[in-house]
Each structure stands twice: as structure tokens, then as C-alpha cells.
Amino acid sequence: MMLILIVFLLLLGAAGWAGWAGRVLVPADHVGIVTRRFGRSHDDPAFNEINPDSAKGVHARTLLPGGFHWRAPVLHTVEYVPRVHVPAGMIGLVTATEGRDRTDGRMLGRHVECNSFRDGQAFLRGGGEQGVQVTMLAGGQSYYLNTRLFEVEMRPRIQVPAGTIGLVQAKAGAVRPPDQRFGRHVECDSFQDGQAFLSGGGEQGKQLAILGGGTSYAINPALFEVITVDNVADSSEGLAKAHLREIAINEGYAGVVVTLDGTEPPQDDESGAVAPRVPGHSSFRRPWDFLAKQGQRGIQAETLGQGTTYALNPWFVRVMLIPTRVLILTWHNKQGAETDNYDADLGQIVVNVQGFDLAVTLSQNLQIPPRVAPKLVSQFGNDRDSDLGGLVNDRAPMKRFVRDVLGLAVAGYFAEIATTSSVLDFLASYHDVRKELTDRVMHALEKWELGMLGTTLGSFTPTDPVLLERLKEKFYEEMRGENLGVSLQNAKLEDLIDKYRARQESRRVALDLKAEVALLGPDNVSMIRIVREFAKFDVPEYIGGGDISALVQALPMTTMQDLLARLRELRTGQEIAAAPKRRELTEDGTDTIDADTDGVEYDDLGADADDGHDEE
């Protein structure tokens, strides 16, 4: 009986010691990792799935803080390790040290529901695989993990700066067909859900989808390589920072899109044909929809509108800027910065007529509609073939168009007229030249569905000094002839004015004579006028000898004879009464005769004044 009591007490003491010694208290922010010293090996997968806690070695299930745990003190040991904290802005890349082997050559262990690796037992029971896991730990959280089963490496989230894009290449996934440039598109939350990418049939290599700027992404670096402006220098794709910037179409431009992938254009199409529009791809932002709808590779009819920014994949599209604003193209010798203008190849126009060079300035206003821009790029674009796209501000297509269309049309016109004109005829037909040149330019632009806004043709300037002097002489002679013509016209007017003044003076004298005759009588008037004439004679003041013959000799005989003749004519007043009468129109429309005039009819004078011409 005593023996039984002693055994009982020993057992009770041993149980008490075991209970106290097996007590496990996990510290805060720690996790307890249990190791079993004895038992069956955990290498037996069937046994592990049934009762992994009975297996020898490290147990998958951990002990969490908060409360008491008990483990047999001799059979188990417990290791306290800090919990895993993933800082904000970081991700936790998990590697499983235990689990099944990946037998299909996959690079990453598949996803298993195990509460973000907190439940190691569920991981193993769910068929978790060894190696780097496709599932990651999100940042800004702490995880109670079995660090003997899972190793965690901290990696930064992928940051894509604002105004730029990120390009993605898949390191794992299915192998894409050799004729396929991109891996097939799979919706996977911007590559943050790696398991969705793999389960959806995601393929290795370049991806069509891009990462937008101004955001950070929790992307598994073991599954995807992301190229941004921060690491593009380390890329082997030949990319530069400019390729990773969003494409902005400034005001006054249209963006012509060249797709680098798609169905082959029909073989019977003309060289440089523009691919037809394909709806429903959000202006090439969704290239997988463009390809799914059999979009053609090459220059597209759809252009990118001005004033908009586009986040486009430079592996898929190239955008060329074509000006749609009004361009003023000038023909003159370019210097300095002008050599990069669209009209850089339009030099000074020099026309050789009859061996003489005539220089002329010309300017042409032109505007390219957006719908015509793809056709210009098709015919005059760069022939370089490149796998890289992005924004290309290449002036070559427009410069070639201006040179080969406008430049040749203008040069051809002046070459034609130079062979059929003389110098003087050429200079004299300026207005005809301007009109014909405008028609020629308009006809050349109509072939490209372009309208002409205006053509300005300057004056022709001889470059030969000899011709210049001859033209100056001709100009001076023309000016002299014009001046002489003006002088002749003025002389005719002055002569006509003199005639009118003479007529006016005759009328005044006749009126004075009439008044004098009416007042004094014809005889007295005659006598007065004779005396006046005598008073004008140059008579000596003194004649000596008292001989009247001396006085007669002093008077001019010719004058005396004229005076006597006039006295005979004025003997009576009948001649005065017979002076010409002026016609006046009475109130009843009949003519009356008035002797107040000298015979000048004022109606006739008015007619002469109106025509302004001299009588022949």
C-alpha cells in the first residue's frame, strides 16, 4: 500500500513537473517554432498531411503570443523568433524551404491558401511547393511566420514616376509561339496577381499592357521585370528615358501612329498604303484589343488628337508628329536655324530668261488636315525599320513633301515660262505669272487633298548689272514719256483757258462801248477815241518857226492815215447799232436779241468748257 502511495506521489510529482516544465509562454511580437526530438520522419508526405505534429523535426504549425501553450518538455523544444514585419513601400518575397518539388519546370511555387504563409500546416497540406513563391507579403504589415519553413526577402515596390510608363517582361509562364512578338494579354491586376497571370495562360517575354505613371505596384520581381525611367539604363532593350515618357500631342500637331505589330497588310496593296481604322482600342491604349480585331501592322488611318496625352507601349507603337497649324513656306536662301525648317530645301528662285538671271521671292501658306497626315507619312516617312517606337518628332517627312511637291511644282513652272518669254515680256506679265503659278501650286496640292491658303509672289529683281541698268533706262524713259504727256495736257488746258479769258475781255469791252455810246452819242465817242489815240503819239514838246508843216512832219503819216480811215468808218452811229446781239430765252420759249455781247454765245462757251479740248 505504501509502495502504491509512493508511486502515486512520484507520478504526481512528475506530472506536476512536466506540467510546469512544458508550459510555453510566447513573448509579444514573437512566434514559437516547435521541434520534436522523437517520432517518425516528416519526410513521409502521407504522414505529414495526416498528423504533422507527431513527426520528428521542425513542426509547420507555430505557437502565437497571447496565452499559455504546453509541449512535452523532453519531447519538444520551442524557439522564440521575432515576427516578420514588411515595411510600407516594400513587399516580402517568400521562399519555402519545405514542400513538394516542382516537377513541370516552373520557376515559382504555385499559390496555396495558407493565410499569407501564417499557416504552415495548411501550406504543406495544400501541396505547397519548395522555392520562391508566386504569392508575396504585402507591405505595412506584420506576419507570424515559421521562419524555419519560410524565408522572407524584402524588396521595394515598383514605383513608376508621374508622366512616364513602365514596361513589363515576364520571366515565367508559357512559351509564346515563335511568330508572336508579345505574350498574350491576361488580366492580372496590373501584374500584381502573379498567380492569375500564370493560371490565365500568361506567356514569357514582352507584355502588351503597361504600368501607368504616378503609382507604385506590388509586383513579384521573381516573376516580372519592370523597366522604368529609373532603371532603363540597365536594360538591354536599347530603350532610353524618352521611350518611357507619356506621349503628348501639342496644339497644332497631329500624331500619326505606326503599329509595330499586327496582321500583315495585303500583298496587293500599293507600297506605303495606310491601314484602315480599327474601332474599340482606346486610341491604341489597349493594343491587345487592336490585335484581337485583326488590326494591320504599319501606318494607321486613325491619328492622335492635339492637346491630349497618351500612355502607349513603345514596343507596340511609334508616333510621328505632323504639323496641322498654318505653315508659311518661303523660297529664299536659308541661314542658321532656318536650315531645320520645313522649307529648308526651298532656296532662292532664280529664273534665267534670254541669258539674264531674275531673282524672285515667293511664300506659300499651307495647312495639313489630320486626315491627310498619315498619307504624307506613308509617302515621305523615314524608311528606317526599328523595333522601338515612342514619340518621334522627325521633320523629314514634311520637309520631303514640301521639297518634292511644292518645290518641284514651282521650279517646273518657272522653267517652262523662262524658255518662251523675253525679259521685257516676262517682267510685263507679272500678274499673269502670279495667277498661273497659283493655279499650278493649287493643282499640285489637290492631288494630296490639300487646300491652298494663299500664294505671295514678290517682284522680279535682275541679278545682272547690265540688265538692271537697261531696265532703269527703260523705266526712266517711261517716266519721261508720262511727264511729257502730263505737260501736253496741261498746255492744252492753259490754251483753252486763254481763249475763255479773251472772250470774256471782248464782252467787257463791248459792254463798255455800248454804255459810252448810249451816254455820249456815237460822234462824241468817236472823237474821244481819236483824241485818245493822238494823246499816245510821241510828239516833240517844241517846234520852232511857226510852220505847221513841221508839226505834220513830226506826226507819223501811217498813223494819220489809219485815224482818217477810222473816222470815215465812224461817221455815223449805225455801225455801233449793228453790233452782234445776244440771244436770250423768254419765258414763252422764244429767242430775244440783246446787244450786250460781242457775239459770244455762252451756251457754246459752256460746251467748250465741259469737253476740255482745244479746237483744231
Secondary structure, 3 states (H helix, E strand, C coil): CHHHHHHHHHHHHHHHHHHHHCEEECCCCEEEEEEECCCEECCCHHHHHHCHHHEEEEEEEEECCCCEEECCCCCEEEEEEECEEECCCEEEEEEECCCECCCCCCCCECCCCCCCCCCHHHHHHCCCECEEEEEEECCCEEECCCCCCEEEEEEECEEECCCECEEEEECCCECCCCCCCCECCCCCCCCCCHHHHHHCCCECEEECCCECCCEEECCCCCCEEEECCCCHHHCCCCCCHHHHECEEECCCEEEEEEECCCECCCCCCCCCCCECCCCCCCCCCCHHHHHHCCCECEEEEEEECCCEEECCCCCCEEEEEEECCCEEEEECCCCHHHHHCCCCCCCCEEEEECCEEEEECEEEEECCCCCCHHHHHHHHCCCCCCCCCEEECCCHHHHHHHHHHHHHHHHHHHHHHHCCCCHHHHHHCHHHHHHHHHHHHHHHHHCCCCCEEEEEECCCEECCHHHHHHHHHHHHHHHHHHHHHHHHHHHHHHHHHHHHHHHHHHHHHHHHHHHHHHHHCHHHHHHHHHHHHHHCCCCCCCCCCCCHHHHHHHCCHHHHHHHHHHHHHCCCCHHHHCCCCEEEECCCCCEEEECCCCCCCHHHHHHHHHHCCCCC
